[in-house]
Amino acid sequence: MPISGVSKMRMLVIHFLIVFAATVICASTLNCSSALAIIEKAYLQNGELWLKNIGDEPRQVTKDGKPKSPVLISPNKHFVLYCIEGNQQNNFQTSIVLKNERGDTISEFRPRAHDGYCNSINQLDWIDDERIGIDCHCNPSMSLYLDVDKRTGKTQNEYYGYRFSWSPDRRTLAHVGQMIHFADWPHSEYIQFNNKNIYPKEGAVYGNDKIPVHTFISDFVWSPDSHKVAVVDDLSGSVKGKRLVIIVSGKAQPLLVKPLTGVGEFKLNWQDNNIVVVSSESGNKTFDLKTMR
């Protein structure tokens, strides 16, 4: 049946009202401000930020000449994040900038811990769509990791240590705990989950080679279900050799500690939530938690 002129006009009016309402709603909230566009690429060219949304041409969105770090797109593809590096012109004050898909600045702030500003950043990343992770340099033996709200720039949690690794569900941060740089050697390391000592429970030990001395030499690799983490411990002191350590989130003791022999350079990965594979030049070693408990 042919559509009359009046019906066509009604359809056009309805379409206009829908688009207008969506625009007004999206403009009024931070999360929805980007709902009408998806960022495909974000990059630096001649030191300035360029954005390309899906279906659009690339465009330059900054012309400030400030030194910037590589740009990070948010998981939902609606925001970009970058660091303005501290230098002599800005009194070495590092700042973080958040922009939406149009290139509008949503927030700009200096990352701050409870005892001062972070002006030396090792790494910047997205924890999730709402939180930013900032790894700040403290000394050669330690970093300070800040969990920051993207809207306000306010630090929500602080973690001292290194080898920071979020669980896939972003609820648990595993890392080596805080170590005292100038303490007597050897340094025996320990693992924390969300600032709580996990393994070994006594925490750091210094200057005692008559006990097992822990040195965690791999990244913390999480199982897909976020319940377990795998790491390699290179023991010295009274006990020597590499060990595969499996820790269950929320448990007081490791689920599994197994010797790793004949392993040089290696890589850890989970085949599923119960099988860990240690890959090296000498082959693969498979550990099935269902059969090894």
HELIX and SHEET records of a PDB file:
HELIX    1   1 GLY A    5  SER A   28  1                                  24    
HELIX    2   2 ASN A   31  SER A   34  5                                   4    
HELIX    3   3 LEU A  289  MET A  292  1                                   4    
SHEET    1   A 3 ILE A  39  GLN A  45  0                                        
SHEET    2   A 3 GLU A  48  ASN A  53 -1                                        
SHEET    3   A 3 ARG A  59  GLN A  60 -1                                        
SHEET    1   B 4 LEU A  72  ILE A  73  0                                        
SHEET    2   B 4 PHE A  79  ILE A  84 -1                                        
SHEET    3   B 4 SER A  95  ASN A 100 -1                                        
SHEET    4   B 4 THR A 105  PHE A 109 -1                                        
SHEET    1   C 2 ARG A 112  ALA A 113  0                                        
SHEET    2   C 2 GLY A 116  TYR A 117 -1                                        
SHEET    1   D 7 ILE A 121  TRP A 126  0                                        
SHEET    2   D 7 ARG A 131  ASN A 139 -1                                        
SHEET    3   D 7 MET A 142  ASP A 149 -1                                        
SHEET    4   D 7 THR A 155  TRP A 166 -1                                        
SHEET    5   D 7 LEU A 173  VAL A 176 -1                                        
SHEET    6   D 7 ILE A 191  PHE A 193 -1                                        
SHEET    7   D 7 LYS A 196  TYR A 199 -1                                        
SHEET    1   E 2 HIS A 187  SER A 188  0                                        
SHEET    2   E 2 VAL A 205  TYR A 206 -1                                        
SHEET    1   F 3 PRO A 212  VAL A 213  0                                        
SHEET    2   F 3 LYS A 228  GLY A 237 -1                                        
SHEET    3   F 3 VAL A 221  TRP A 222 -1                                        
SHEET    1   G 4 PRO A 212  VAL A 213  0                                        
SHEET    2   G 4 LYS A 228  GLY A 237 -1                                        
SHEET    3   G 4 GLY A 241  VAL A 248 -1                                        
SHEET    4   G 4 LEU A 256  LEU A 260 -1                                        
SHEET    1   H 3 PHE A 266  TRP A 270  0                                        
SHEET    2   H 3 ILE A 275  SER A 280 -1                                        
SHEET    3   H 3 GLY A 283  ASP A 288 -1                                        
END                                                                             
